[in-house]
Amino acid sequence: MGLGALVFFAQGSACLAAENIKMLTKQNVKEFIEDTTDITTTNTQALSPEKIQQYLDIHLDKKARFKSVMKYNMPGMPPQEANLSLDKDEFMKSVVQGAGAVDGYETLVEITDIKISSDGEKAFVKTQNTEYATMPVPTETGGVENVPMEGFSECMQILLLKKGVIKMYNADCVTNIEFMEY
C-alpha cells in the first residue's frame, strides 16, 4: 500500500496538546494538518507506533472515510490505476504498514485552501502533497530492486470539531506516482 496510504494526511505544536478548542480557525486547522502529517508519515521517528495509534484514535472521527485514486507510472510499463477506500480502522492499520513499505520517505505539504463553516465546527481543506521515497519492487528475475519514486497528490479533507477536539472526517485524494529509472 505504501505511499498511497500515507498521502491522506499529508498532511509538538499546539494541536498535539490542545483538546479544548472552542472553534476551528485557519491557524488551528493548519497546525492540525501539519502535526498529523508529521505523525502519520516517517518525517518523525519521535513517536512509537502505539502513540501514533493513540493520536489517530483521538483525531479520526469514528465514521471517518478515506478515498484515493492512485495512478502509477513505471518506466516500460503501461500506467496503472488503483482505487483505495478505507474506514478509520483500516486507515490506522495502513499508516503502520505504509511506514515500513518505503525507505527515505519525505513529504512536502502545501495547504492551498481552508474554508471554515460559519459555526466554526467544520473545515474544508485542500492540500497538495509532493512525496519522495524508494520502494522495493519485485524484478522479473524474482529479486527486489529499490526504485526511487515521486508522488504528487491533491486532497480535499473535511475536519470536524467535536467536544473540543479536531477530527478528520473525510479525505478524498488523487495521487500520481512516478517510479524513476536509476
N, C-alpha and C positions, 0 to 999 in steps of 0.2 A: 504494500500500500504506500509506504514511504512518503515521498514529497506531497502527494495529493492530500493525504490526511493532515499534514502539517499546515497547509495553507489556509485552513478555515479561520484561524485567529490571526494568522499572520497579519499576527495582528496583533527592591524596596522603595517604591514611591508611595504616595498617599493611599492609592486604591488597595494595596495589599492589606493594609490595616483598617481601612475605612469600611465600616459596615453600618454606618448610621447616616447615610446620605439622605438629605431631605428632598432633593430633586436633581434630575440629570442636568448637567451643564456641558458645554463643549469641552471644558477643561477636564472634568472628571471622566467623561467618555473617552477622551484622548488618552488619559492616564490608564484607564482600564484596558483599552486596546493595546497599548504599549506593554503594560505589565503581563497581560495574558499572552501576547506574542512571545515575550521573553520566557515565560513559564512553560509554554507548550511547544517550544522549539528548542533546539540544542544551543541556542545563544548563551545559555547559562547552565552551569552544572551545579549551581548553588543549592538546588532543592532535590531531595530524594524523590524517587517515584511515588512513595507514599504521600509526601507533602504536595506533589503535583496533583495526585488523585484527590486529595482533600480540597485543594483550591478549586479544582474543576467541579467537584460535587457541590460546593457552595455557590459557584458563579455560573453554572449551567442550569437553566430552567429545567424542571422535571419533564417538560414537554418539548425540550429543545430538539431541533432538526437541523441537519447539516447536509447540504446537497452540493455536489461539484460535478461539472463536466470537465474531464481531463483529456487533453489531446496530446498524444505522444508522437514525437518525430525523431526517428532513429535513422542515421545515415544508411543508405542502401536498402531501406525497408519502406513499405507504404505507411502513411500516417495511420495511427490507431486512436480510437476514442473509447473512453470508459466513463460510465456514469456511476457516481458514488452517492449513496444516500444513507445517512447514519442517524440513529437516535442518540440520546445522551450517553447511555452505557456503551454503545458501540464506538462513539467518538472518544470516550475516555480510554477505552482499550487501544484504539488506533494511535493515540498520542504516544503511549508507551512503546508500541510496536514500531511506529514510524521513526522514533528517535534512534532505534537500533538498525534501521534499514538503510541509512545513508551515513556517509562519513563527511566530515568537514562542512557541515550544513551552516549556511549563513543566509540571513534574510534581511531585506530592507523593506519596510512597510511605510507607505505613504497614505495618510488619511486624506482623501480627496473631497469629502463632503460629510457634514454632520447636520442632520435635521432633528430637532427635538420637538416633541408634541407640546401643545400649549399647557397641558397639565404637568409637564416635566417628568412623566413616568415612562416614556417610550422614546427611543432614539433610533434613527435610520442612519447607518454609517456606511459610506462607500470607501473601500480601500483598494490600493494597487500594491501588489507584493512582487518583488523580484527575489528569487532564491537561487542559491548556488550550492552544489553538493557533488559528491561522487557516489555512485550506486553500483553494487555488484550485479553484473548482468551475465547470465549463462551464455557460454560460447557454443559454437557448433560442435566443437571437439569434446564437450562435456565439462569444460573447465568454467572458471568465472573470471571476468575481467572488470576492474573498477573503471567505470565510464563517467567522465565529468558531464554534468548536466546543468542547465539553466532553466528556471521556470518563471513564468510571468502570469500572475493571477489578478483578476478583477473580482471583487466580492461586494455583495450587499448584505449587511448584517442588521439584525434588529436586536436591540438591547432593551431590557425592561428593568424598572426599579421596583423591587418587591421587598417590603419590610426593611427599607434602608440599605438593601444590597443590590448592586448592579449584577444582572444576569443576562447571559447570552440566550436569546430565544430562537433565533434563526440565522443561518448563514447560507448564502447561495453564491457559488463561485464558478468562474470559468477559468481554467488553467491550461496554458500551453507549456509543455515540457520539451525542451530540445536537448537531445543527447549529442554530445560533441565528439568529434574524432580526435584522437591524440595527434 
